[in-house]
Amino acid sequence: MKISHIFACSIAFFTSLPLAWGGEKNNSTASAVISGVEARLFYEGTGILSDNIASPAPFNGWNTMIGEGDAKQPANDLIVTVSLTSTPAEANVKGPLIISVVNEKGRTIASRKFKSLFFKDGKAVKALYLRDAACIGKVTLKARLGAQERIGNIELNCGD
């Protein structure tokens, strides 16, 4: 058998592997929609997450580090989540999805970029974790995917 024939057979074998193993659903017609942006406090007493505190949810974020305001327990850290839906229900959609937290002065204080998004049952949730956010002040939570942008707002303040 000639080397060129072995090479051609090898290429055919390896390019068919994704199909044989179920492969990724990287359909050029697949699309994703940002369906929500939320924020939750990480409660240090139990390790559970709060309910969504991002607008339009009413939340008094005063001294969350000691469990005051509407916080049910002491909380310093925050997790921002972005919910997405897709068509078809199982898809690998090219990003990027960018999640960012921007302060009142327009400065990005945290961000995360996802190059691709895998969907199972038409849903996916991506997250950005912020440490020491209890006194972050008023910030805007942004999620951007292509021309889509969704925002939320929170305010976590501290004082005597």
N, C-alpha and C positions, 0 to 999 in steps of 0.2 A: 504494500500500500504506500502510495506517495505521501510525502510530508504535506503537500498542498491539500490532498484529500482529507488527511487527518485534521488539519487546521480548519477546513471548511465544516467538517462534522462537529468539531469542538465548538465552533461559533454557533452552529445551529442548536446544539444541545444547551449551551449556557443561555442563549437568548430565549429559549422556550421554558426555562425554569420557573419564572414568575407565573406563567400560565399553568404549569403542572402543579405548582404548590398553592394555587388559588390567587397568587399575585396581589398586587395593590390595585385598588380601584382608583386609578389616576385618570379619570375621565375628563376630557377637555371641556365637556359640557357641564361638569359639576360646578355648583355655585354654593356660596355660604353667605349667611345673613347674620349680622350681630343682633341678637335678640335681647340682650340686657347687660348692664354693668352694675355690679354690686360690691359692697365692702362689708366685711365682718371683723369684729374684734376677736382676738385670741384670748380667751379667759384663762388666766394663769392658775386659778384655784382648781379647775377641773380639766383643763385642756380642750374644752369644747369651744365652738364658735358662736358668736352672738347671732341674732337675726340680722338681716340686712340693715345697715345704718346709712346707706347712701340715699340722697334725695330721689324721690319725693318722700321717703320714710321720715317721719318726725323723730329726731334723736338729739338729745342734749348731751354733747360730748365734753362735759366739764370734768376735769380731773379723773379721767378714766383709769389712770395708773393706780389710783387707790379705790377704784370702784364707785366713784361718785357720778353725778349726772344720771343718765339713763343706763349706765353700765351696771350689769348685775354682779360683776366681780371685778377685781383689779385686772387691767388689760393694758399692755404697752404695745403689742404688735397688732398688725392689721393685715388682712388678706383681701386683695382686690380680685374679683372674678369676672370673667367675660363669658357669657353664654352665647352659643352659636347654633344655628340650624343649617342643614344642608339638603340639597336635592342633587342626586339621589341620596337615599338614606345611608348608604355605605359609600364613602368617598374619601379620597386624599386630595385636599384642595390646596393649591399653591398659595402661599401668603405673599407678603408677610402680614401677620397680625401684630400690631404694636399696642401694648398696654403701657400707659404712662400716668404718672401722678405729677401735677403741675401746681406750684404754689401761686399765691396772689400776685407775685411779681413776674409771673410767666416763666419761672425757672423750673425745669424738669428735675424733680428730686429723686425719682425712681422710674425705671422703664424696663420692659422686657419685650423681646422680639421673637416671634414664632415663625419660622420659615415655611412650614407646612402644617396643615390641620387635618387630622384623621377623624372621621366621623363614623360612629357606629349607631345604628338606629336613628340617624338623622340629627344627632346631638353631640356637642362637645363643649367642654368648659376648660378655659385656660386661666392661669392664676399668676399673680405677682404678689410676693410676700414682702412686707415692709417691717423692719425691726425698729423699735423705739419710736413709734409714731404717736404716742399718747399726747404730745404737745405740738403736733404737726401744723396746727392752725387750720385755716380755710384752704382747701385744695380741690382741684378738679381732677376727676378720674376720667381718662380718655381711652377709648378703644378705637383703633383705625384699621380697616381692612379695605384696601383699594380706595374707592371713592366714599365708602361708608365711614361714618364716625358716630359713635354714641358716647355720651358723657353722663357723669353723675357728680355730685358734690357732697363733701363731708366737711365738718368742722370739729376739730378736737383741740380744745384749749386747756391751759393749766393756769393755776394761780393760787394765791394764799387762801 
